[in-house]
Amino acid sequence: MDEEKYIKFLIPLVFISIVFIGITVSLQEGENQNKTHLAGHEVILPDPQKEGSLSLEETLMSRRSVRDFAENKVTLEEVSQLLWAAQGITDENRKRTAPSAGATYPLEVYIAVKNVEGMEEGVYLYHPQRHILTKVSSGDVSAKLKEAALGQTFIEEAPFNIIISAIYKRTTDTYGERGERYVHMEAGHVSQNIYLQGEALGLKIVAVGAFNDKQVASVLNIPRNEEPLYIMPVGK
Ligand SMILES: Cc1cc2nc3c(=O)[nH]c(=O)nc-3n(C[C@H](O)[C@H](O)[C@H](O)COP(=O)(O)O)c2cc1C
């Protein structure tokens, strides 16, 4: 009888302990994921230029994918300008340089820095509203990023790589499955903005779609609900 009572007491206790441990672990994981983007220090980007010397037509004429980079550093002004072209805020309603289905803005833009003036090596996340970067992790990840992208050597050689990732839910919550298509279309818009801005600045860029998604996400330490869509090595 005593033994029966003991077992009756023990079973709910074990069950409650397992649930408690599970909740604690998942809360900690969630907190760590947020921390990744909050803990790193901020990089205040220079204001982007709103005028340039090359016409849109000239830029369209000369844009090409380039995979050969000199060893020259890229400047913080150039990084700032490319990020603004990708996702910069352009009006009082917080709309951006690239269109977005229902203004749901599913894309996040990261840079993996190797050789940028005034910046430490590391992975950074762009925050369009404040036009700043926050550090996600330290150190040069370009060799690992190259490995994750089928060994495409120019990824490692570039002074920095832009990575466009997607949080599909932001758009599929409104548009259901069709939202996935919209997210991909939007990545195309953002990528083209980067290409054209790069051309106008005299930078060399190529859009890379051939890579292992999980490996790239792991190298960049991006949250689990995000998927990388594009890598864009940038250089001179
Ligand atoms: C969706 C997409 C994926 C691409 N993936 C790669 C890639 O993985 N590696 C690469 O070297 N170029 C890649 N490119 C660049 C194309 O090879 C390039 O755009 C094409 O050769 C046309 O040249 P252009 O961009 O100079 O006009 C990709 C382009 C697009 C649009």
The ligand as a Tripos MOL2 file, in Angstrom:
@<TRIPOS>MOLECULE
LIG
   31    33     1     0     0
SMALL
NO_CHARGES

@<TRIPOS>ATOM
      1 C1         19.1810   33.7480  -58.6220 C.3       1 LIG1
      2 C2         20.6170   33.8750  -59.0510 C.ar      1 LIG1
      3 C3         21.5660   33.0200  -58.5340 C.ar      1 LIG1
      4 C4         22.9110   33.1560  -58.8990 C.ar      1 LIG1
      5 N1         23.8190   32.3370  -58.3100 N.ar      1 LIG1
      6 C5         25.1260   32.4720  -58.6460 C.ar      1 LIG1
      7 C6         26.1060   31.6670  -58.0100 C.ar      1 LIG1
      8 O1         25.8090   30.8380  -57.1440 O.2       1 LIG1
      9 N2         27.3980   31.8500  -58.3670 N.ar      1 LIG1
     10 C7         27.7750   32.7740  -59.3030 C.ar      1 LIG1
     11 O2         28.9720   32.8920  -59.5910 O.2       1 LIG1
     12 N3         26.8650   33.5730  -59.9320 N.ar      1 LIG1
     13 C8         25.5550   33.4420  -59.6170 C.ar      1 LIG1
     14 N4         24.6190   34.2690  -60.1910 N.ar      1 LIG1
     15 C9         25.0500   35.3190  -61.1460 C.3       1 LIG1
     16 C10        24.7700   34.9030  -62.5970 C.3       1 LIG1
     17 O3         25.7020   33.9270  -62.9960 O.3       1 LIG1
     18 C11        24.8690   36.1480  -63.5020 C.3       1 LIG1
     19 O4         23.8630   37.0590  -63.1280 O.3       1 LIG1
     20 C12        24.7060   35.7860  -64.9790 C.3       1 LIG1
     21 O5         25.8370   35.0980  -65.4460 O.3       1 LIG1
     22 C13        24.4600   37.0030  -65.8610 C.3       1 LIG1
     23 O6         25.5550   37.8900  -65.7750 O.3       1 LIG1
     24 P1         25.3940   39.4020  -65.3040 P.3       1 LIG1
     25 O7         24.8330   39.4060  -63.9130 O.co2     1 LIG1
     26 O8         26.7610   39.9850  -65.3710 O.co2     1 LIG1
     27 O9         24.4450   40.0960  -66.2500 O.co2     1 LIG1
     28 C14        23.2900   34.1460  -59.8350 C.ar      1 LIG1
     29 C15        22.3200   35.0170  -60.3520 C.ar      1 LIG1
     30 C16        21.0130   34.9030  -59.9710 C.ar      1 LIG1
     31 C17        19.9900   35.8660  -60.5190 C.3       1 LIG1
@<TRIPOS>BOND
     1     1     2 1
     2     2     3 ar
     3     2    30 ar
     4     3     4 ar
     5     4     5 ar
     6     4    28 ar
     7     5     6 ar
     8     6     7 ar
     9     6    13 1
    10     7     8 2
    11     7     9 ar
    12     9    10 ar
    13    10    11 2
    14    10    12 ar
    15    12    13 ar
    16    13    14 ar
    17    14    15 1
    18    14    28 ar
    19    15    16 1
    20    16    17 1
    21    16    18 1
    22    18    19 1
    23    18    20 1
    24    20    21 1
    25    20    22 1
    26    22    23 1
    27    23    24 1
    28    24    25 2
    29    24    26 1
    30    24    27 1
    31    28    29 ar
    32    29    30 ar
    33    30    31 1
@<TRIPOS>SUBSTRUCTURE
     1 LIG1         1 GROUP 0 **** ****
